[in-house]
Amino acid sequence: MKKVIAGCIDLMLEFDSASELNRYIADIEAKKQEYSIVDRKELPGNRIMIRIHRQYNKSPFPTTEGGEN
């Protein structure tokens, strides 16, 4: 039988403004989910692109880059 040891979702997201990004992060924190912003880039027109690792459901969040807990 398989067992989830740790898991996260790897997302690349683009936001139209810093305030939109801040609302997204506040929503994650309100849900008490763990996350890690891996990369952040400023784009033309005040847009922001981030790569984020976000906790998958209630699975433990990986604490190392290799995915182990």
C-alpha positions in Angstrom: 0.0 0.0 0.0 1.3 3.5 -0.8 1.5 6.2 1.8 2.0 10.0 1.2 5.1 11.0 3.2 5.1 14.6 2.0 3.6 16.5 -0.9 3.2 19.9 -2.4 1.9 21.5 -5.6 4.5 23.4 -7.8 2.8 26.4 -9.4 3.9 29.3 -11.6 1.5 32.2 -11.3 1.3 35.7 -12.7 -0.4 38.5 -10.9 -1.4 41.9 -12.2 -0.3 43.7 -9.1 1.5 43.3 -5.8 -1.8 43.7 -3.9 -3.3 40.8 -5.8 -0.2 38.7 -4.9 -0.6 39.8 -1.2 -4.3 38.7 -1.2 -3.3 35.3 -2.6 -0.7 34.8 0.1 -3.2 36.0 2.8 -5.7 33.4 1.5 -3.1 30.6 1.8 -2.2 31.7 5.3 -5.8 32.0 6.4 -6.2 28.3 5.4 -3.2 27.5 7.5 -1.4 25.9 4.6 2.4 25.9 4.3 4.1 27.4 1.3 7.4 28.5 -0.1 8.0 31.1 -2.8 10.8 29.6 -4.8 11.2 32.5 -7.3 9.8 35.9 -7.9 10.2 38.1 -11.0 9.0 41.6 -11.6 7.5 41.9 -15.1 6.6 44.9 -17.3 3.4 46.7 -16.3 3.9 46.1 -12.6 3.0 42.4 -13.0 4.7 39.8 -10.8 5.4 36.2 -11.6 6.1 33.7 -8.8 6.9 30.0 -8.6 5.4 28.7 -5.4 5.4 25.3 -3.6 2.0 25.0 -1.8 0.9 22.4 0.6 -1.2 19.7 -1.0 -4.4 19.2 1.0 -3.4 18.1 4.5 -0.3 16.2 3.4 2.9 17.1 5.3 4.9 19.8 3.5 8.3 18.7 2.3 11.1 20.4 4.2 13.9 19.7 1.7 14.2 20.4 -2.0 14.4 16.7 -2.8 10.9 16.2 -1.4 11.7 14.3 1.8 10.1 15.4 5.0 
